[in-house]
């Protein structure tokens, strides 16, 4: 059941949630959040309905998240970056979501048995000696990390509750043949778009305005790379160049460098052949786009039966994420959440797709 446990610290991914499991041996925090200095150990970071999030719990989660971001940032992370990335707010948000999953799992009777908890603990390599669970090693490791057996077993119980909360959606998902065909068609319909994107709000640079530059780009944009040099010279005052998206599936819902503008997506993946033979101009919210479909790839229906298993997993995954996100949104909307501003900073209820 602990298939979601990853690496030394572990992470659980639920839709857009990334929550760090409090299983850390031996971990020394690299940050001591300034916002929590001077607060006594009994202070709390907040409450989720009737459940308290302790200062200790918050600081442990904060340190793990900060360390994770620090590693991604090349080993450096300043206090200003912590604020920029809103690490305190996102840490609290993750703890809120974990609490809500546990509370909901409790209410639905998804409690793991004592035997299940013992089995999970016995599998963990931290407590094994010569490949087998060792009681003395278990007690010594917990003691070295300032955990009691009761605290750690509660942690494991809650982790299993979270996993059961996630698994409940498996039973609700069914995938039809029609959905498989739609997914196959969407994924197999691919386009490589050659385009220029001129910032719409730019002031006139050189002799031409953004719109005038785009109008001239219409005549210069070609599939042949040889035409790029002249077009790039035209675009130089605006600091942009001709780009290609590479083959992008219709199921992605956006084009790198262009975005998800409905007019562009509709033209690129639609049935009108115009954009395949002649560049088209689109005025989007942030940019003026001149685009041409350079290459296209369409579904090979001879491979549909061979892809069914993979397609079924993809469609089921999307449907489960939708159900999880919808359920979490409702739990958050219905919850009474209090955050300690001295610890968390400014916190506002957020949907699953938030922080």
Buried (B, 14 or more C-beta within 10 A) or exposed (E): BBEBBEEEBBBBEBBBBEBBBBBBBEBEBEBEBEBBEEBEEEBBBBBBBEBBBBBBBBBBBBBBBBBBBBEEEEEEBEEEBBEEBBBBBBBBBBBBBBBBBBBBBEEEEBEBEEEBBEBBBBEBEBBBEEEEBBEEBBEEBBEEBEBEEEEBBEBBBBBBBBBBBBEBBEEEBEBEEEBBBBBBBBBBBBBBBBBBBBBBEBEEBEEBBBEEBBBBBBEBBBBEEEBBEEBBEBBEBBEBEBBBBBEBBBBBEEBEBBBEBEEBBEBBBEEEEEBBEEBBBBEBEEBBBBBBBBBBEEBEEEEBEEBBEEBBEBBBEBBBBEBBBBBBBEBBEEBEBBBBEBBBBEBEEBEBEBB
